[in-house]
């Protein structure tokens, strides 16, 4: 039984976040084919997560060399060409831990959520779609188009409303985690 509550604080605090949007050349056909294969496997997570559509397992693209090349290209550019490198430097060790494919068709959507356990999250779009990924806290959104990528602070809330056109949205989402030393 609780004897007393000595302090309770409920407030809003400012936090530093980032959002980076860019474009990359991509072999969309290769990745779309892989996603179609992945969403048909028993390990798929179709309609079981915040993606209310089709989704591969969380780790589906982790061993894919083509995805690794894309990821390395994006992170390499960001590390060397923007102030984002200061953010990565402040986190001495980090590692890509999850990379999954998604497919959303008419009526599908993504629930509002964040990836707060991770450090950095991202998505690479493989097709054009009229289903914005919305970041209310930043008052911005991204319209999926082939080769467009977004990197963002993992604790940013984001979502996509129901897809109300006959286009198909394909993407690869991923999470980067800080590697914590076991000696800290």
Short mmCIF file of the C-alpha atoms (twelve columns), coordinates in Angstrom:
data_MODEL
# 
_entry.id   MODEL 
# 
loop_
_atom_site.group_PDB 
_atom_site.id 
_atom_site.type_symbol 
_atom_site.label_atom_id 
_atom_site.label_alt_id 
_atom_site.label_comp_id 
_atom_site.label_asym_id 
_atom_site.label_seq_id 
_atom_site.Cartn_x 
_atom_site.Cartn_y 
_atom_site.Cartn_z 
_atom_site.pdbx_PDB_model_num 
ATOM 1   C CA . UNK A 1   0.000  0.000   0.000   1 
ATOM 2   C CA . UNK A 2   1.294  3.474   -0.910  1 
ATOM 3   C CA . UNK A 3   1.931  5.603   2.161   1 
ATOM 4   C CA . UNK A 4   2.495  8.896   0.268   1 
ATOM 5   C CA . UNK A 5   3.443  10.452  -3.038  1 
ATOM 6   C CA . UNK A 6   6.302  12.835  -2.310  1 
ATOM 7   C CA . UNK A 7   6.672  14.428  -5.715  1 
ATOM 8   C CA . UNK A 8   4.930  14.274  -9.060  1 
ATOM 9   C CA . UNK A 9   5.995  16.276  -12.104 1 
ATOM 10  C CA . UNK A 10  4.118  16.412  -15.340 1 
ATOM 11  C CA . UNK A 11  5.403  18.949  -17.824 1 
ATOM 12  C CA . UNK A 12  6.594  19.472  -21.362 1 
ATOM 13  C CA . UNK A 13  10.329 19.833  -21.979 1 
ATOM 14  C CA . UNK A 14  12.174 20.909  -25.069 1 
ATOM 15  C CA . UNK A 15  14.370 18.297  -26.680 1 
ATOM 16  C CA . UNK A 16  16.832 18.347  -29.531 1 
ATOM 17  C CA . UNK A 17  15.651 16.302  -32.508 1 
ATOM 18  C CA . UNK A 18  16.628 15.978  -36.147 1 
ATOM 19  C CA . UNK A 19  14.945 15.181  -39.431 1 
ATOM 20  C CA . UNK A 20  16.841 14.673  -42.680 1 
ATOM 21  C CA . UNK A 21  15.147 14.065  -46.033 1 
ATOM 22  C CA . UNK A 22  16.983 13.219  -49.239 1 
ATOM 23  C CA . UNK A 23  17.029 11.087  -52.378 1 
ATOM 24  C CA . UNK A 24  19.150 8.136   -53.386 1 
ATOM 25  C CA . UNK A 25  19.407 6.060   -56.551 1 
ATOM 26  C CA . UNK A 26  17.822 2.710   -55.881 1 
ATOM 27  C CA . UNK A 27  16.944 -0.535  -57.650 1 
ATOM 28  C CA . UNK A 28  13.321 -0.494  -56.493 1 
ATOM 29  C CA . UNK A 29  12.377 -3.602  -58.463 1 
ATOM 30  C CA . UNK A 30  14.917 -5.688  -56.540 1 
ATOM 31  C CA . UNK A 31  13.653 -4.519  -53.141 1 
ATOM 32  C CA . UNK A 32  9.954  -4.729  -54.052 1 
ATOM 33  C CA . UNK A 33  10.465 -8.334  -55.149 1 
ATOM 34  C CA . UNK A 34  12.247 -9.068  -51.846 1 
ATOM 35  C CA . UNK A 35  9.416  -7.455  -49.850 1 
ATOM 36  C CA . UNK A 36  6.812  -9.504  -51.721 1 
ATOM 37  C CA . UNK A 37  8.786  -12.635 -50.813 1 
ATOM 38  C CA . UNK A 38  9.190  -11.526 -47.186 1 
ATOM 39  C CA . UNK A 39  5.525  -10.729 -46.568 1 
ATOM 40  C CA . UNK A 40  4.568  -14.226 -47.703 1 
ATOM 41  C CA . UNK A 41  6.850  -15.985 -45.199 1 
ATOM 42  C CA . UNK A 42  5.573  -17.399 -41.875 1 
ATOM 43  C CA . UNK A 43  7.835  -14.866 -40.093 1 
ATOM 44  C CA . UNK A 44  5.988  -11.910 -41.666 1 
ATOM 45  C CA . UNK A 45  4.253  -9.436  -39.369 1 
ATOM 46  C CA . UNK A 46  1.313  -8.526  -41.611 1 
ATOM 47  C CA . UNK A 47  -1.210 -6.401  -39.656 1 
ATOM 48  C CA . UNK A 48  0.522  -7.254  -36.357 1 
ATOM 49  C CA . UNK A 49  2.449  -4.022  -35.718 1 
ATOM 50  C CA . UNK A 50  1.885  -0.294  -36.159 1 
ATOM 51  C CA . UNK A 51  1.962  -0.984  -39.907 1 
ATOM 52  C CA . UNK A 52  -1.642 -1.889  -40.642 1 
ATOM 53  C CA . UNK A 53  -0.700 -3.478  -43.920 1 
ATOM 54  C CA . UNK A 54  1.959  -5.975  -44.961 1 
ATOM 55  C CA . UNK A 55  5.328  -6.170  -43.250 1 
ATOM 56  C CA . UNK A 56  8.312  -8.509  -43.300 1 
ATOM 57  C CA . UNK A 57  10.046 -9.620  -40.103 1 
ATOM 58  C CA . UNK A 58  11.931 -6.894  -38.215 1 
ATOM 59  C CA . UNK A 59  15.309 -8.261  -39.371 1 
ATOM 60  C CA . UNK A 60  14.444 -9.222  -42.937 1 
ATOM 61  C CA . UNK A 61  16.946 -6.883  -44.655 1 
ATOM 62  C CA . UNK A 62  19.753 -7.106  -42.096 1 
ATOM 63  C CA . UNK A 63  21.789 -9.594  -44.133 1 
ATOM 64  C CA . UNK A 64  20.863 -8.196  -47.555 1 
ATOM 65  C CA . UNK A 65  24.005 -6.823  -49.223 1 
ATOM 66  C CA . UNK A 66  22.035 -4.461  -51.489 1 
ATOM 67  C CA . UNK A 67  20.344 -2.910  -48.461 1 
ATOM 68  C CA . UNK A 68  23.676 -2.703  -46.620 1 
ATOM 69  C CA . UNK A 69  25.116 -0.780  -49.587 1 
ATOM 70  C CA . UNK A 70  22.179 1.687   -49.536 1 
ATOM 71  C CA . UNK A 71  22.388 2.151   -45.788 1 
ATOM 72  C CA . UNK A 72  26.164 2.670   -45.894 1 
ATOM 73  C CA . UNK A 73  25.770 5.213   -48.690 1 
ATOM 74  C CA . UNK A 74  23.170 7.242   -46.770 1 
ATOM 75  C CA . UNK A 75  25.008 7.157   -43.435 1 
ATOM 76  C CA . UNK A 76  28.373 7.825   -45.122 1 
ATOM 77  C CA . UNK A 77  27.034 10.930  -46.817 1 
ATOM 78  C CA . UNK A 78  25.353 12.189  -43.675 1 
ATOM 79  C CA . UNK A 79  28.469 11.575  -41.550 1 
ATOM 80  C CA . UNK A 80  30.676 13.580  -43.875 1 
ATOM 81  C CA . UNK A 81  28.457 16.313  -45.298 1 
ATOM 82  C CA . UNK A 82  26.234 17.695  -42.543 1 
ATOM 83  C CA . UNK A 83  26.140 18.729  -38.921 1 
ATOM 84  C CA . UNK A 84  24.493 15.350  -38.299 1 
ATOM 85  C CA . UNK A 85  28.018 13.978  -37.949 1 
ATOM 86  C CA . UNK A 86  28.253 15.865  -34.618 1 
ATOM 87  C CA . UNK A 87  25.257 13.901  -33.410 1 
ATOM 88  C CA . UNK A 88  26.859 10.597  -34.430 1 
ATOM 89  C CA . UNK A 89  30.183 11.618  -32.870 1 
ATOM 90  C CA . UNK A 90  28.396 12.280  -29.574 1 
ATOM 91  C CA . UNK A 91  27.226 8.659   -29.704 1 
ATOM 92  C CA . UNK A 92  30.563 6.850   -29.961 1 
ATOM 93  C CA . UNK A 93  29.203 3.443   -30.880 1 
ATOM 94  C CA . UNK A 94  26.033 2.703   -32.789 1 
ATOM 95  C CA . UNK A 95  24.740 -0.208  -34.808 1 
ATOM 96  C CA . UNK A 96  21.993 -0.978  -37.298 1 
ATOM 97  C CA . UNK A 97  19.775 -3.506  -35.479 1 
ATOM 98  C CA . UNK A 98  16.528 -3.740  -37.496 1 
ATOM 99  C CA . UNK A 99  15.579 -3.329  -41.155 1 
ATOM 100 C CA . UNK A 100 12.183 -4.437  -42.448 1 
ATOM 101 C CA . UNK A 101 10.092 -4.075  -45.566 1 
ATOM 102 C CA . UNK A 102 6.556  -2.754  -45.746 1 
ATOM 103 C CA . UNK A 103 3.762  -2.673  -48.280 1 
ATOM 104 C CA . UNK A 104 0.595  -0.631  -47.879 1 
ATOM 105 C CA . UNK A 105 -2.332 -0.753  -50.300 1 
ATOM 106 C CA . UNK A 106 -5.791 0.801   -50.412 1 
ATOM 107 C CA . UNK A 107 -7.178 1.239   -46.894 1 
ATOM 108 C CA . UNK A 108 -3.893 0.466   -45.105 1 
ATOM 109 C CA . UNK A 109 -2.265 2.917   -42.703 1 
ATOM 110 C CA . UNK A 110 0.417  3.232   -40.050 1 
ATOM 111 C CA . UNK A 111 -0.619 3.934   -36.449 1 
ATOM 112 C CA . UNK A 112 0.909  6.882   -34.609 1 
ATOM 113 C CA . UNK A 113 4.025  5.641   -32.837 1 
ATOM 114 C CA . UNK A 114 7.708  6.232   -32.215 1 
ATOM 115 C CA . UNK A 115 10.794 4.047   -31.987 1 
ATOM 116 C CA . UNK A 116 11.984 5.481   -28.668 1 
ATOM 117 C CA . UNK A 117 14.164 2.489   -27.776 1 
ATOM 118 C CA . UNK A 118 16.317 3.280   -30.821 1 
ATOM 119 C CA . UNK A 119 18.622 6.234   -31.453 1 
ATOM 120 C CA . UNK A 120 17.984 6.913   -35.139 1 
ATOM 121 C CA . UNK A 121 15.181 5.676   -37.374 1 
ATOM 122 C CA . UNK A 122 14.693 5.903   -41.088 1 
ATOM 123 C CA . UNK A 123 12.746 4.837   -44.108 1 
ATOM 124 C CA . UNK A 124 13.665 4.498   -47.772 1 
ATOM 125 C CA . UNK A 125 10.734 4.612   -50.197 1 
ATOM 126 C CA . UNK A 126 10.608 2.328   -53.208 1 
ATOM 127 C CA . UNK A 127 7.474  3.683   -54.904 1 
ATOM 128 C CA . UNK A 128 5.449  6.847   -55.320 1 
ATOM 129 C CA . UNK A 129 2.342  7.054   -53.151 1 
ATOM 130 C CA . UNK A 130 -0.151 9.655   -52.000 1 
ATOM 131 C CA . UNK A 131 0.149  8.645   -48.361 1 
ATOM 132 C CA . UNK A 132 2.198  11.127  -46.371 1 
ATOM 133 C CA . UNK A 133 4.317  10.126  -43.403 1 
ATOM 134 C CA . UNK A 134 3.344  12.782  -40.868 1 
ATOM 135 C CA . UNK A 135 5.532  14.244  -38.114 1 
ATOM 136 C CA . UNK A 136 3.156  16.492  -36.162 1 
ATOM 137 C CA . UNK A 137 5.808  17.614  -33.654 1 
ATOM 138 C CA . UNK A 138 7.821  19.109  -36.523 1 
ATOM 139 C CA . UNK A 139 4.801  20.288  -38.491 1 
ATOM 140 C CA . UNK A 140 6.127  18.436  -41.533 1 
ATOM 141 C CA . UNK A 141 5.449  15.384  -43.632 1 
ATOM 142 C CA . UNK A 142 7.056  13.437  -46.435 1 
ATOM 143 C CA . UNK A 143 5.336  12.218  -49.560 1 
ATOM 144 C CA . UNK A 144 6.745  8.830   -50.585 1 
ATOM 145 C CA . UNK A 145 8.535  8.725   -53.900 1 
ATOM 146 C CA . UNK A 146 10.996 6.253   -55.325 1 
ATOM 147 C CA . UNK A 147 14.440 6.811   -53.807 1 
ATOM 148 C CA . UNK A 148 13.347 9.288   -51.139 1 
ATOM 149 C CA . UNK A 149 14.743 8.626   -47.682 1 
ATOM 150 C CA . UNK A 150 14.157 10.120  -44.265 1 
ATOM 151 C CA . UNK A 151 16.333 9.853   -41.151 1 
ATOM 152 C CA . UNK A 152 14.891 11.133  -37.887 1 
ATOM 153 C CA . UNK A 153 15.176 11.099  -34.125 1 
ATOM 154 C CA . UNK A 154 13.613 7.832   -33.058 1 
ATOM 155 C CA . UNK A 155 11.467 9.388   -30.354 1 
ATOM 156 C CA . UNK A 156 9.553  11.535  -32.866 1 
ATOM 157 C CA . UNK A 157 5.917  10.467  -33.205 1 
ATOM 158 C CA . UNK A 158 4.949  9.649   -36.791 1 
ATOM 159 C CA . UNK A 159 2.094  8.024   -38.687 1 
ATOM 160 C CA . UNK A 160 0.405  7.668   -42.070 1 
ATOM 161 C CA . UNK A 161 -3.332 8.036   -42.638 1 
ATOM 162 C CA . UNK A 162 -5.275 5.451   -44.623 1 
ATOM 163 C CA . UNK A 163 -4.116 5.093   -48.206 1 
ATOM 164 C CA . UNK A 164 -7.125 6.141   -50.281 1 
ATOM 165 C CA . UNK A 165 -5.780 5.611   -53.776 1 
ATOM 166 C CA . UNK A 166 -4.979 2.483   -55.762 1 
ATOM 167 C CA . UNK A 167 -1.231 3.047   -55.670 1 
ATOM 168 C CA . UNK A 168 0.963  0.737   -53.599 1 
ATOM 169 C CA . UNK A 169 3.463  2.122   -51.102 1 
ATOM 170 C CA . UNK A 170 6.640  0.097   -50.612 1 
ATOM 171 C CA . UNK A 171 9.417  1.019   -48.234 1 
ATOM 172 C CA . UNK A 172 12.234 -0.245  -46.069 1 
ATOM 173 C CA . UNK A 173 12.316 1.065   -42.514 1 
ATOM 174 C CA . UNK A 174 15.226 0.677   -40.117 1 
ATOM 175 C CA . UNK A 175 16.441 1.449   -36.618 1 
ATOM 176 C CA . UNK A 176 19.911 2.296   -35.361 1 
ATOM 177 C CA . UNK A 177 20.693 1.725   -31.686 1 
ATOM 178 C CA . UNK A 178 23.406 3.057   -29.456 1 
ATOM 179 C CA . UNK A 179 25.832 0.330   -28.444 1 
ATOM 180 C CA . UNK A 180 26.251 0.606   -24.703 1 
ATOM 181 C CA . UNK A 181 29.464 -0.563  -23.148 1 
ATOM 182 C CA . UNK A 182 29.056 -3.394  -20.689 1 
ATOM 183 C CA . UNK A 183 31.661 -1.671  -18.526 1 
ATOM 184 C CA . UNK A 184 29.685 1.504   -17.830 1 
# 
